[in-house]
Amino acid sequence: MKIYETDRLYLRTLNIEDIDSVMSFWGDEEVMKYCGGAGNREQEMKSLKFYINLQKEKGHSPYAIILKENNEVIGVCGFNPPDNNEDIELVYHFAKGYWGKGYATEAAIACVNYARKYLNRDTIVAFIDPSNKSSENILIKLGFIFKGVKWHGGSKNEDLYFELTL
């Protein structure tokens, strides 16, 4: 189901048939080096099922990012469930061939706009590895405010912690 559209991208809910596409980023060590490492096909199938269920239950999840020009899934962007049951966490992962083209920023803006319009939340949070300057730049462009360093269960690291008030 398509949930949002930008000039160059469609955002839609994930489905089981996305497994081959998501392996191009979730299964890639370089892409996932700041996010707990790459997963194998079995792990990522479980992730897909988890996110499909999360969308059904909570109305949010990471979304498949589709490049309009070729209908290819180039990444995911959206929301992880909160650790504290209050905030939602913005996440994004893109296949390496699509880095540096502004797709992550475009998709993240779309997700923030989606949250403002459809999700009943006051805050979006984000965690990034201190070495991941590209992700830090995206968050700053979106208006996220650095709040300090905080433990993140997904990466199992002390990460930079940001918040955006909606």
Chimera marker file (.cmm) of the C-alpha trace (Angstrom):
<marker_set name="trace">
<marker id="1" x="0.000" y="0.000" z="0.000" r="1" g="1" b="0" radius="0.5"/>
<marker id="2" x="1.440" y="3.370" z="-1.046" r="1" g="1" b="0" radius="0.5"/>
<marker id="3" x="1.515" y="5.764" z="1.891" r="1" g="1" b="0" radius="0.5"/>
<marker id="4" x="3.352" y="8.801" z="0.521" r="1" g="1" b="0" radius="0.5"/>
<marker id="5" x="4.856" y="10.230" z="-2.660" r="1" g="1" b="0" radius="0.5"/>
<marker id="6" x="7.651" y="12.729" z="-3.330" r="1" g="1" b="0" radius="0.5"/>
<marker id="7" x="9.038" y="14.079" z="-6.583" r="1" g="1" b="0" radius="0.5"/>
<marker id="8" x="11.301" y="11.068" z="-7.097" r="1" g="1" b="0" radius="0.5"/>
<marker id="9" x="10.039" y="8.432" z="-4.667" r="1" g="1" b="0" radius="0.5"/>
<marker id="10" x="7.076" y="6.380" z="-3.538" r="1" g="1" b="0" radius="0.5"/>
<marker id="11" x="6.854" y="5.130" z="0.037" r="1" g="1" b="0" radius="0.5"/>
<marker id="12" x="4.825" y="1.989" z="0.623" r="1" g="1" b="0" radius="0.5"/>
<marker id="13" x="4.373" y="-0.622" z="3.296" r="1" g="1" b="0" radius="0.5"/>
<marker id="14" x="6.769" y="-3.545" z="3.229" r="1" g="1" b="0" radius="0.5"/>
<marker id="15" x="5.699" y="-7.010" z="2.100" r="1" g="1" b="0" radius="0.5"/>
<marker id="16" x="7.257" y="-10.476" z="2.106" r="1" g="1" b="0" radius="0.5"/>
<marker id="17" x="8.091" y="-10.194" z="-1.599" r="1" g="1" b="0" radius="0.5"/>
<marker id="18" x="10.573" y="-7.420" z="-0.712" r="1" g="1" b="0" radius="0.5"/>
<marker id="19" x="13.072" y="-9.919" z="0.728" r="1" g="1" b="0" radius="0.5"/>
<marker id="20" x="15.460" y="-9.847" z="-2.256" r="1" g="1" b="0" radius="0.5"/>
<marker id="21" x="15.421" y="-6.053" z="-2.353" r="1" g="1" b="0" radius="0.5"/>
<marker id="22" x="16.007" y="-5.551" z="1.368" r="1" g="1" b="0" radius="0.5"/>
<marker id="23" x="18.928" y="-7.961" z="1.309" r="1" g="1" b="0" radius="0.5"/>
<marker id="24" x="20.741" y="-5.424" z="-0.917" r="1" g="1" b="0" radius="0.5"/>
<marker id="25" x="20.975" y="-3.118" z="2.102" r="1" g="1" b="0" radius="0.5"/>
<marker id="26" x="20.065" y="-5.036" z="5.297" r="1" g="1" b="0" radius="0.5"/>
<marker id="27" x="22.348" y="-7.844" z="4.136" r="1" g="1" b="0" radius="0.5"/>
<marker id="28" x="25.239" y="-5.509" z="3.275" r="1" g="1" b="0" radius="0.5"/>
<marker id="29" x="27.944" y="-5.092" z="5.945" r="1" g="1" b="0" radius="0.5"/>
<marker id="30" x="28.959" y="-1.623" z="4.748" r="1" g="1" b="0" radius="0.5"/>
<marker id="31" x="25.374" y="-0.322" z="4.784" r="1" g="1" b="0" radius="0.5"/>
<marker id="32" x="24.645" y="-1.786" z="8.207" r="1" g="1" b="0" radius="0.5"/>
<marker id="33" x="28.005" y="-1.145" z="9.906" r="1" g="1" b="0" radius="0.5"/>
<marker id="34" x="26.494" y="1.579" z="12.105" r="1" g="1" b="0" radius="0.5"/>
<marker id="35" x="23.308" y="-0.383" z="12.839" r="1" g="1" b="0" radius="0.5"/>
<marker id="36" x="24.368" y="-3.639" z="14.441" r="1" g="1" b="0" radius="0.5"/>
<marker id="37" x="25.693" y="-5.353" z="11.304" r="1" g="1" b="0" radius="0.5"/>
<marker id="38" x="24.226" y="-7.096" z="8.282" r="1" g="1" b="0" radius="0.5"/>
<marker id="39" x="21.682" y="-9.851" z="8.627" r="1" g="1" b="0" radius="0.5"/>
<marker id="40" x="21.256" y="-13.080" z="6.721" r="1" g="1" b="0" radius="0.5"/>
<marker id="41" x="18.165" y="-13.935" z="4.668" r="1" g="1" b="0" radius="0.5"/>
<marker id="42" x="16.458" y="-15.789" z="7.521" r="1" g="1" b="0" radius="0.5"/>
<marker id="43" x="16.984" y="-12.896" z="9.965" r="1" g="1" b="0" radius="0.5"/>
<marker id="44" x="15.738" y="-10.337" z="7.473" r="1" g="1" b="0" radius="0.5"/>
<marker id="45" x="12.654" y="-12.408" z="6.661" r="1" g="1" b="0" radius="0.5"/>
<marker id="46" x="11.851" y="-12.261" z="10.390" r="1" g="1" b="0" radius="0.5"/>
<marker id="47" x="12.429" y="-8.490" z="10.280" r="1" g="1" b="0" radius="0.5"/>
<marker id="48" x="10.052" y="-8.126" z="7.346" r="1" g="1" b="0" radius="0.5"/>
<marker id="49" x="7.351" y="-10.116" z="9.141" r="1" g="1" b="0" radius="0.5"/>
<marker id="50" x="7.894" y="-8.066" z="12.302" r="1" g="1" b="0" radius="0.5"/>
<marker id="51" x="7.552" y="-4.772" z="10.402" r="1" g="1" b="0" radius="0.5"/>
<marker id="52" x="4.485" y="-5.951" z="8.465" r="1" g="1" b="0" radius="0.5"/>
<marker id="53" x="2.849" y="-6.831" z="11.788" r="1" g="1" b="0" radius="0.5"/>
<marker id="54" x="3.980" y="-3.555" z="13.387" r="1" g="1" b="0" radius="0.5"/>
<marker id="55" x="2.301" y="-1.622" z="10.569" r="1" g="1" b="0" radius="0.5"/>
<marker id="56" x="-0.945" y="-3.560" z="11.068" r="1" g="1" b="0" radius="0.5"/>
<marker id="57" x="-0.911" y="-3.121" z="14.849" r="1" g="1" b="0" radius="0.5"/>
<marker id="58" x="0.511" y="0.383" z="15.317" r="1" g="1" b="0" radius="0.5"/>
<marker id="59" x="0.027" y="2.114" z="11.949" r="1" g="1" b="0" radius="0.5"/>
<marker id="60" x="3.722" y="2.797" z="11.415" r="1" g="1" b="0" radius="0.5"/>
<marker id="61" x="6.877" y="0.927" z="10.423" r="1" g="1" b="0" radius="0.5"/>
<marker id="62" x="9.824" y="1.361" z="8.104" r="1" g="1" b="0" radius="0.5"/>
<marker id="63" x="8.525" y="1.775" z="4.536" r="1" g="1" b="0" radius="0.5"/>
<marker id="64" x="9.908" y="0.527" z="1.248" r="1" g="1" b="0" radius="0.5"/>
<marker id="65" x="11.392" y="3.408" z="-0.729" r="1" g="1" b="0" radius="0.5"/>
<marker id="66" x="10.637" y="2.985" z="-4.426" r="1" g="1" b="0" radius="0.5"/>
<marker id="67" x="12.489" y="4.972" z="-7.070" r="1" g="1" b="0" radius="0.5"/>
<marker id="68" x="9.813" y="6.250" z="-9.481" r="1" g="1" b="0" radius="0.5"/>
<marker id="69" x="12.027" y="6.099" z="-12.567" r="1" g="1" b="0" radius="0.5"/>
<marker id="70" x="12.398" y="2.298" z="-12.420" r="1" g="1" b="0" radius="0.5"/>
<marker id="71" x="10.077" y="1.061" z="-9.604" r="1" g="1" b="0" radius="0.5"/>
<marker id="72" x="13.086" y="-0.394" z="-7.762" r="1" g="1" b="0" radius="0.5"/>
<marker id="73" x="13.186" y="-0.703" z="-3.960" r="1" g="1" b="0" radius="0.5"/>
<marker id="74" x="16.291" y="1.314" z="-3.107" r="1" g="1" b="0" radius="0.5"/>
<marker id="75" x="15.965" y="1.412" z="0.675" r="1" g="1" b="0" radius="0.5"/>
<marker id="76" x="13.690" y="1.732" z="3.677" r="1" g="1" b="0" radius="0.5"/>
<marker id="77" x="12.767" y="4.742" z="5.745" r="1" g="1" b="0" radius="0.5"/>
<marker id="78" x="10.235" y="5.044" z="8.510" r="1" g="1" b="0" radius="0.5"/>
<marker id="79" x="9.733" y="4.223" z="12.126" r="1" g="1" b="0" radius="0.5"/>
<marker id="80" x="10.976" y="1.626" z="14.556" r="1" g="1" b="0" radius="0.5"/>
<marker id="81" x="8.881" y="0.909" z="17.612" r="1" g="1" b="0" radius="0.5"/>
<marker id="82" x="9.777" y="2.943" z="20.661" r="1" g="1" b="0" radius="0.5"/>
<marker id="83" x="11.778" y="1.550" z="23.553" r="1" g="1" b="0" radius="0.5"/>
<marker id="84" x="9.776" y="3.733" z="25.930" r="1" g="1" b="0" radius="0.5"/>
<marker id="85" x="6.320" y="3.202" z="24.367" r="1" g="1" b="0" radius="0.5"/>
<marker id="86" x="6.048" y="6.941" z="23.747" r="1" g="1" b="0" radius="0.5"/>
<marker id="87" x="8.311" y="8.132" z="20.956" r="1" g="1" b="0" radius="0.5"/>
<marker id="88" x="8.927" y="6.611" z="17.537" r="1" g="1" b="0" radius="0.5"/>
<marker id="89" x="12.412" y="6.248" z="16.101" r="1" g="1" b="0" radius="0.5"/>
<marker id="90" x="13.208" y="7.439" z="12.574" r="1" g="1" b="0" radius="0.5"/>
<marker id="91" x="15.375" y="4.943" z="10.686" r="1" g="1" b="0" radius="0.5"/>
<marker id="92" x="16.670" y="4.785" z="7.121" r="1" g="1" b="0" radius="0.5"/>
<marker id="93" x="18.863" y="2.376" z="5.179" r="1" g="1" b="0" radius="0.5"/>
<marker id="94" x="19.673" y="2.631" z="1.470" r="1" g="1" b="0" radius="0.5"/>
<marker id="95" x="21.530" y="0.427" z="-0.988" r="1" g="1" b="0" radius="0.5"/>
<marker id="96" x="25.047" y="1.792" z="-1.595" r="1" g="1" b="0" radius="0.5"/>
<marker id="97" x="24.357" y="2.663" z="-5.233" r="1" g="1" b="0" radius="0.5"/>
<marker id="98" x="21.844" y="5.264" z="-4.050" r="1" g="1" b="0" radius="0.5"/>
<marker id="99" x="23.982" y="7.048" z="-1.470" r="1" g="1" b="0" radius="0.5"/>
<marker id="100" x="24.827" y="10.711" z="-1.968" r="1" g="1" b="0" radius="0.5"/>
<marker id="101" x="21.847" y="11.493" z="-4.209" r="1" g="1" b="0" radius="0.5"/>
<marker id="102" x="19.551" y="13.035" z="-1.593" r="1" g="1" b="0" radius="0.5"/>
<marker id="103" x="17.155" y="10.068" z="-1.455" r="1" g="1" b="0" radius="0.5"/>
<marker id="104" x="17.571" y="9.518" z="2.297" r="1" g="1" b="0" radius="0.5"/>
<marker id="105" x="16.820" y="13.176" z="3.029" r="1" g="1" b="0" radius="0.5"/>
<marker id="106" x="13.830" y="13.171" z="0.652" r="1" g="1" b="0" radius="0.5"/>
<marker id="107" x="12.431" y="9.977" z="2.185" r="1" g="1" b="0" radius="0.5"/>
<marker id="108" x="13.058" y="11.161" z="5.754" r="1" g="1" b="0" radius="0.5"/>
<marker id="109" x="11.235" y="14.454" z="5.075" r="1" g="1" b="0" radius="0.5"/>
<marker id="110" x="8.322" y="12.429" z="3.679" r="1" g="1" b="0" radius="0.5"/>
<marker id="111" x="8.240" y="10.261" z="6.805" r="1" g="1" b="0" radius="0.5"/>
<marker id="112" x="8.302" y="13.275" z="9.124" r="1" g="1" b="0" radius="0.5"/>
<marker id="113" x="5.454" y="14.845" z="7.123" r="1" g="1" b="0" radius="0.5"/>
<marker id="114" x="3.562" y="11.552" z="7.295" r="1" g="1" b="0" radius="0.5"/>
<marker id="115" x="4.027" y="11.420" z="11.069" r="1" g="1" b="0" radius="0.5"/>
<marker id="116" x="2.805" y="15.003" z="11.465" r="1" g="1" b="0" radius="0.5"/>
<marker id="117" x="-0.302" y="14.273" z="9.431" r="1" g="1" b="0" radius="0.5"/>
<marker id="118" x="-1.244" y="10.723" z="10.436" r="1" g="1" b="0" radius="0.5"/>
<marker id="119" x="0.510" y="9.619" z="13.621" r="1" g="1" b="0" radius="0.5"/>
<marker id="120" x="-0.561" y="10.873" z="16.997" r="1" g="1" b="0" radius="0.5"/>
<marker id="121" x="2.919" y="11.586" z="18.345" r="1" g="1" b="0" radius="0.5"/>
<marker id="122" x="4.616" y="14.581" z="19.892" r="1" g="1" b="0" radius="0.5"/>
<marker id="123" x="8.205" y="13.570" z="19.200" r="1" g="1" b="0" radius="0.5"/>
<marker id="124" x="10.321" y="11.571" z="16.782" r="1" g="1" b="0" radius="0.5"/>
<marker id="125" x="13.700" y="10.374" z="18.023" r="1" g="1" b="0" radius="0.5"/>
<marker id="126" x="16.762" y="9.200" z="16.124" r="1" g="1" b="0" radius="0.5"/>
<marker id="127" x="19.999" y="7.490" z="17.088" r="1" g="1" b="0" radius="0.5"/>
<marker id="128" x="23.174" y="7.544" z="15.024" r="1" g="1" b="0" radius="0.5"/>
<marker id="129" x="26.665" y="6.229" z="15.438" r="1" g="1" b="0" radius="0.5"/>
<marker id="130" x="29.035" y="9.132" z="16.220" r="1" g="1" b="0" radius="0.5"/>
<marker id="131" x="31.071" y="8.213" z="13.105" r="1" g="1" b="0" radius="0.5"/>
<marker id="132" x="28.074" y="8.445" z="10.760" r="1" g="1" b="0" radius="0.5"/>
<marker id="133" x="28.343" y="12.110" z="9.745" r="1" g="1" b="0" radius="0.5"/>
<marker id="134" x="26.063" y="11.652" z="6.688" r="1" g="1" b="0" radius="0.5"/>
<marker id="135" x="23.161" y="10.580" z="8.893" r="1" g="1" b="0" radius="0.5"/>
<marker id="136" x="23.887" y="13.387" z="11.330" r="1" g="1" b="0" radius="0.5"/>
<marker id="137" x="23.677" y="15.885" z="8.449" r="1" g="1" b="0" radius="0.5"/>
<marker id="138" x="20.292" y="14.475" z="7.377" r="1" g="1" b="0" radius="0.5"/>
<marker id="139" x="18.883" y="14.839" z="10.882" r="1" g="1" b="0" radius="0.5"/>
<marker id="140" x="20.126" y="18.413" z="11.165" r="1" g="1" b="0" radius="0.5"/>
<marker id="141" x="18.525" y="19.290" z="7.793" r="1" g="1" b="0" radius="0.5"/>
<marker id="142" x="15.222" y="17.944" z="9.119" r="1" g="1" b="0" radius="0.5"/>
<marker id="143" x="15.414" y="20.058" z="12.276" r="1" g="1" b="0" radius="0.5"/>
<marker id="144" x="16.299" y="17.321" z="14.774" r="1" g="1" b="0" radius="0.5"/>
<marker id="145" x="18.044" y="18.611" z="17.890" r="1" g="1" b="0" radius="0.5"/>
<marker id="146" x="21.022" y="16.807" z="19.421" r="1" g="1" b="0" radius="0.5"/>
<marker id="147" x="20.143" y="15.821" z="23.000" r="1" g="1" b="0" radius="0.5"/>
<marker id="148" x="23.205" y="13.854" z="24.058" r="1" g="1" b="0" radius="0.5"/>
<marker id="149" x="24.601" y="10.344" z="23.971" r="1" g="1" b="0" radius="0.5"/>
<marker id="150" x="22.360" y="7.417" z="24.814" r="1" g="1" b="0" radius="0.5"/>
<marker id="151" x="22.507" y="3.610" z="24.751" r="1" g="1" b="0" radius="0.5"/>
<marker id="152" x="20.699" y="2.105" z="21.750" r="1" g="1" b="0" radius="0.5"/>
<marker id="153" x="19.605" y="-1.512" z="21.952" r="1" g="1" b="0" radius="0.5"/>
<marker id="154" x="19.609" y="-2.019" z="18.164" r="1" g="1" b="0" radius="0.5"/>
<marker id="155" x="23.221" y="-1.012" z="17.592" r="1" g="1" b="0" radius="0.5"/>
<marker id="156" x="24.323" y="-2.097" z="21.084" r="1" g="1" b="0" radius="0.5"/>
<marker id="157" x="26.328" y="1.129" z="21.319" r="1" g="1" b="0" radius="0.5"/>
<marker id="158" x="26.315" y="4.539" z="22.896" r="1" g="1" b="0" radius="0.5"/>
<marker id="159" x="24.890" y="6.577" z="20.010" r="1" g="1" b="0" radius="0.5"/>
<marker id="160" x="24.177" y="10.227" z="19.387" r="1" g="1" b="0" radius="0.5"/>
<marker id="161" x="20.554" y="10.882" z="20.361" r="1" g="1" b="0" radius="0.5"/>
<marker id="162" x="18.353" y="13.410" z="18.531" r="1" g="1" b="0" radius="0.5"/>
<marker id="163" x="14.754" y="14.568" z="18.932" r="1" g="1" b="0" radius="0.5"/>
<marker id="164" x="12.295" y="16.350" z="16.667" r="1" g="1" b="0" radius="0.5"/>
<marker id="165" x="9.189" y="17.919" z="18.170" r="1" g="1" b="0" radius="0.5"/>
<marker id="166" x="6.215" y="17.564" z="15.831" r="1" g="1" b="0" radius="0.5"/>
<link id1="1" id2="2" r="1" g="1" b="0" radius="0.2"/>
<link id1="2" id2="3" r="1" g="1" b="0" radius="0.2"/>
<link id1="3" id2="4" r="1" g="1" b="0" radius="0.2"/>
<link id1="4" id2="5" r="1" g="1" b="0" radius="0.2"/>
<link id1="5" id2="6" r="1" g="1" b="0" radius="0.2"/>
<link id1="6" id2="7" r="1" g="1" b="0" radius="0.2"/>
<link id1="7" id2="8" r="1" g="1" b="0" radius="0.2"/>
<link id1="8" id2="9" r="1" g="1" b="0" radius="0.2"/>
<link id1="9" id2="10" r="1" g="1" b="0" radius="0.2"/>
<link id1="10" id2="11" r="1" g="1" b="0" radius="0.2"/>
<link id1="11" id2="12" r="1" g="1" b="0" radius="0.2"/>
<link id1="12" id2="13" r="1" g="1" b="0" radius="0.2"/>
<link id1="13" id2="14" r="1" g="1" b="0" radius="0.2"/>
<link id1="14" id2="15" r="1" g="1" b="0" radius="0.2"/>
<link id1="15" id2="16" r="1" g="1" b="0" radius="0.2"/>
<link id1="16" id2="17" r="1" g="1" b="0" radius="0.2"/>
<link id1="17" id2="18" r="1" g="1" b="0" radius="0.2"/>
<link id1="18" id2="19" r="1" g="1" b="0" radius="0.2"/>
<link id1="19" id2="20" r="1" g="1" b="0" radius="0.2"/>
<link id1="20" id2="21" r="1" g="1" b="0" radius="0.2"/>
<link id1="21" id2="22" r="1" g="1" b="0" radius="0.2"/>
<link id1="22" id2="23" r="1" g="1" b="0" radius="0.2"/>
<link id1="23" id2="24" r="1" g="1" b="0" radius="0.2"/>
<link id1="24" id2="25" r="1" g="1" b="0" radius="0.2"/>
<link id1="25" id2="26" r="1" g="1" b="0" radius="0.2"/>
<link id1="26" id2="27" r="1" g="1" b="0" radius="0.2"/>
<link id1="27" id2="28" r="1" g="1" b="0" radius="0.2"/>
<link id1="28" id2="29" r="1" g="1" b="0" radius="0.2"/>
<link id1="29" id2="30" r="1" g="1" b="0" radius="0.2"/>
<link id1="30" id2="31" r="1" g="1" b="0" radius="0.2"/>
<link id1="31" id2="32" r="1" g="1" b="0" radius="0.2"/>
<link id1="32" id2="33" r="1" g="1" b="0" radius="0.2"/>
<link id1="33" id2="34" r="1" g="1" b="0" radius="0.2"/>
<link id1="34" id2="35" r="1" g="1" b="0" radius="0.2"/>
<link id1="35" id2="36" r="1" g="1" b="0" radius="0.2"/>
<link id1="36" id2="37" r="1" g="1" b="0" radius="0.2"/>
<link id1="37" id2="38" r="1" g="1" b="0" radius="0.2"/>
<link id1="38" id2="39" r="1" g="1" b="0" radius="0.2"/>
<link id1="39" id2="40" r="1" g="1" b="0" radius="0.2"/>
<link id1="40" id2="41" r="1" g="1" b="0" radius="0.2"/>
<link id1="41" id2="42" r="1" g="1" b="0" radius="0.2"/>
<link id1="42" id2="43" r="1" g="1" b="0" radius="0.2"/>
<link id1="43" id2="44" r="1" g="1" b="0" radius="0.2"/>
<link id1="44" id2="45" r="1" g="1" b="0" radius="0.2"/>
<link id1="45" id2="46" r="1" g="1" b="0" radius="0.2"/>
<link id1="46" id2="47" r="1" g="1" b="0" radius="0.2"/>
<link id1="47" id2="48" r="1" g="1" b="0" radius="0.2"/>
<link id1="48" id2="49" r="1" g="1" b="0" radius="0.2"/>
<link id1="49" id2="50" r="1" g="1" b="0" radius="0.2"/>
<link id1="50" id2="51" r="1" g="1" b="0" radius="0.2"/>
<link id1="51" id2="52" r="1" g="1" b="0" radius="0.2"/>
<link id1="52" id2="53" r="1" g="1" b="0" radius="0.2"/>
<link id1="53" id2="54" r="1" g="1" b="0" radius="0.2"/>
<link id1="54" id2="55" r="1" g="1" b="0" radius="0.2"/>
<link id1="55" id2="56" r="1" g="1" b="0" radius="0.2"/>
<link id1="56" id2="57" r="1" g="1" b="0" radius="0.2"/>
<link id1="57" id2="58" r="1" g="1" b="0" radius="0.2"/>
<link id1="58" id2="59" r="1" g="1" b="0" radius="0.2"/>
<link id1="59" id2="60" r="1" g="1" b="0" radius="0.2"/>
<link id1="60" id2="61" r="1" g="1" b="0" radius="0.2"/>
<link id1="61" id2="62" r="1" g="1" b="0" radius="0.2"/>
<link id1="62" id2="63" r="1" g="1" b="0" radius="0.2"/>
<link id1="63" id2="64" r="1" g="1" b="0" radius="0.2"/>
<link id1="64" id2="65" r="1" g="1" b="0" radius="0.2"/>
<link id1="65" id2="66" r="1" g="1" b="0" radius="0.2"/>
<link id1="66" id2="67" r="1" g="1" b="0" radius="0.2"/>
<link id1="67" id2="68" r="1" g="1" b="0" radius="0.2"/>
<link id1="68" id2="69" r="1" g="1" b="0" radius="0.2"/>
<link id1="69" id2="70" r="1" g="1" b="0" radius="0.2"/>
<link id1="70" id2="71" r="1" g="1" b="0" radius="0.2"/>
<link id1="71" id2="72" r="1" g="1" b="0" radius="0.2"/>
<link id1="72" id2="73" r="1" g="1" b="0" radius="0.2"/>
<link id1="73" id2="74" r="1" g="1" b="0" radius="0.2"/>
<link id1="74" id2="75" r="1" g="1" b="0" radius="0.2"/>
<link id1="75" id2="76" r="1" g="1" b="0" radius="0.2"/>
<link id1="76" id2="77" r="1" g="1" b="0" radius="0.2"/>
<link id1="77" id2="78" r="1" g="1" b="0" radius="0.2"/>
<link id1="78" id2="79" r="1" g="1" b="0" radius="0.2"/>
<link id1="79" id2="80" r="1" g="1" b="0" radius="0.2"/>
<link id1="80" id2="81" r="1" g="1" b="0" radius="0.2"/>
<link id1="81" id2="82" r="1" g="1" b="0" radius="0.2"/>
<link id1="82" id2="83" r="1" g="1" b="0" radius="0.2"/>
<link id1="83" id2="84" r="1" g="1" b="0" radius="0.2"/>
<link id1="84" id2="85" r="1" g="1" b="0" radius="0.2"/>
<link id1="85" id2="86" r="1" g="1" b="0" radius="0.2"/>
<link id1="86" id2="87" r="1" g="1" b="0" radius="0.2"/>
<link id1="87" id2="88" r="1" g="1" b="0" radius="0.2"/>
<link id1="88" id2="89" r="1" g="1" b="0" radius="0.2"/>
<link id1="89" id2="90" r="1" g="1" b="0" radius="0.2"/>
<link id1="90" id2="91" r="1" g="1" b="0" radius="0.2"/>
<link id1="91" id2="92" r="1" g="1" b="0" radius="0.2"/>
<link id1="92" id2="93" r="1" g="1" b="0" radius="0.2"/>
<link id1="93" id2="94" r="1" g="1" b="0" radius="0.2"/>
<link id1="94" id2="95" r="1" g="1" b="0" radius="0.2"/>
<link id1="95" id2="96" r="1" g="1" b="0" radius="0.2"/>
<link id1="96" id2="97" r="1" g="1" b="0" radius="0.2"/>
<link id1="97" id2="98" r="1" g="1" b="0" radius="0.2"/>
<link id1="98" id2="99" r="1" g="1" b="0" radius="0.2"/>
<link id1="99" id2="100" r="1" g="1" b="0" radius="0.2"/>
<link id1="100" id2="101" r="1" g="1" b="0" radius="0.2"/>
<link id1="101" id2="102" r="1" g="1" b="0" radius="0.2"/>
<link id1="102" id2="103" r="1" g="1" b="0" radius="0.2"/>
<link id1="103" id2="104" r="1" g="1" b="0" radius="0.2"/>
<link id1="104" id2="105" r="1" g="1" b="0" radius="0.2"/>
<link id1="105" id2="106" r="1" g="1" b="0" radius="0.2"/>
<link id1="106" id2="107" r="1" g="1" b="0" radius="0.2"/>
<link id1="107" id2="108" r="1" g="1" b="0" radius="0.2"/>
<link id1="108" id2="109" r="1" g="1" b="0" radius="0.2"/>
<link id1="109" id2="110" r="1" g="1" b="0" radius="0.2"/>
<link id1="110" id2="111" r="1" g="1" b="0" radius="0.2"/>
<link id1="111" id2="112" r="1" g="1" b="0" radius="0.2"/>
<link id1="112" id2="113" r="1" g="1" b="0" radius="0.2"/>
<link id1="113" id2="114" r="1" g="1" b="0" radius="0.2"/>
<link id1="114" id2="115" r="1" g="1" b="0" radius="0.2"/>
<link id1="115" id2="116" r="1" g="1" b="0" radius="0.2"/>
<link id1="116" id2="117" r="1" g="1" b="0" radius="0.2"/>
<link id1="117" id2="118" r="1" g="1" b="0" radius="0.2"/>
<link id1="118" id2="119" r="1" g="1" b="0" radius="0.2"/>
<link id1="119" id2="120" r="1" g="1" b="0" radius="0.2"/>
<link id1="120" id2="121" r="1" g="1" b="0" radius="0.2"/>
<link id1="121" id2="122" r="1" g="1" b="0" radius="0.2"/>
<link id1="122" id2="123" r="1" g="1" b="0" radius="0.2"/>
<link id1="123" id2="124" r="1" g="1" b="0" radius="0.2"/>
<link id1="124" id2="125" r="1" g="1" b="0" radius="0.2"/>
<link id1="125" id2="126" r="1" g="1" b="0" radius="0.2"/>
<link id1="126" id2="127" r="1" g="1" b="0" radius="0.2"/>
<link id1="127" id2="128" r="1" g="1" b="0" radius="0.2"/>
<link id1="128" id2="129" r="1" g="1" b="0" radius="0.2"/>
<link id1="129" id2="130" r="1" g="1" b="0" radius="0.2"/>
<link id1="130" id2="131" r="1" g="1" b="0" radius="0.2"/>
<link id1="131" id2="132" r="1" g="1" b="0" radius="0.2"/>
<link id1="132" id2="133" r="1" g="1" b="0" radius="0.2"/>
<link id1="133" id2="134" r="1" g="1" b="0" radius="0.2"/>
<link id1="134" id2="135" r="1" g="1" b="0" radius="0.2"/>
<link id1="135" id2="136" r="1" g="1" b="0" radius="0.2"/>
<link id1="136" id2="137" r="1" g="1" b="0" radius="0.2"/>
<link id1="137" id2="138" r="1" g="1" b="0" radius="0.2"/>
<link id1="138" id2="139" r="1" g="1" b="0" radius="0.2"/>
<link id1="139" id2="140" r="1" g="1" b="0" radius="0.2"/>
<link id1="140" id2="141" r="1" g="1" b="0" radius="0.2"/>
<link id1="141" id2="142" r="1" g="1" b="0" radius="0.2"/>
<link id1="142" id2="143" r="1" g="1" b="0" radius="0.2"/>
<link id1="143" id2="144" r="1" g="1" b="0" radius="0.2"/>
<link id1="144" id2="145" r="1" g="1" b="0" radius="0.2"/>
<link id1="145" id2="146" r="1" g="1" b="0" radius="0.2"/>
<link id1="146" id2="147" r="1" g="1" b="0" radius="0.2"/>
<link id1="147" id2="148" r="1" g="1" b="0" radius="0.2"/>
<link id1="148" id2="149" r="1" g="1" b="0" radius="0.2"/>
<link id1="149" id2="150" r="1" g="1" b="0" radius="0.2"/>
<link id1="150" id2="151" r="1" g="1" b="0" radius="0.2"/>
<link id1="151" id2="152" r="1" g="1" b="0" radius="0.2"/>
<link id1="152" id2="153" r="1" g="1" b="0" radius="0.2"/>
<link id1="153" id2="154" r="1" g="1" b="0" radius="0.2"/>
<link id1="154" id2="155" r="1" g="1" b="0" radius="0.2"/>
<link id1="155" id2="156" r="1" g="1" b="0" radius="0.2"/>
<link id1="156" id2="157" r="1" g="1" b="0" radius="0.2"/>
<link id1="157" id2="158" r="1" g="1" b="0" radius="0.2"/>
<link id1="158" id2="159" r="1" g="1" b="0" radius="0.2"/>
<link id1="159" id2="160" r="1" g="1" b="0" radius="0.2"/>
<link id1="160" id2="161" r="1" g="1" b="0" radius="0.2"/>
<link id1="161" id2="162" r="1" g="1" b="0" radius="0.2"/>
<link id1="162" id2="163" r="1" g="1" b="0" radius="0.2"/>
<link id1="163" id2="164" r="1" g="1" b="0" radius="0.2"/>
<link id1="164" id2="165" r="1" g="1" b="0" radius="0.2"/>
<link id1="165" id2="166" r="1" g="1" b="0" radius="0.2"/>
</marker_set>
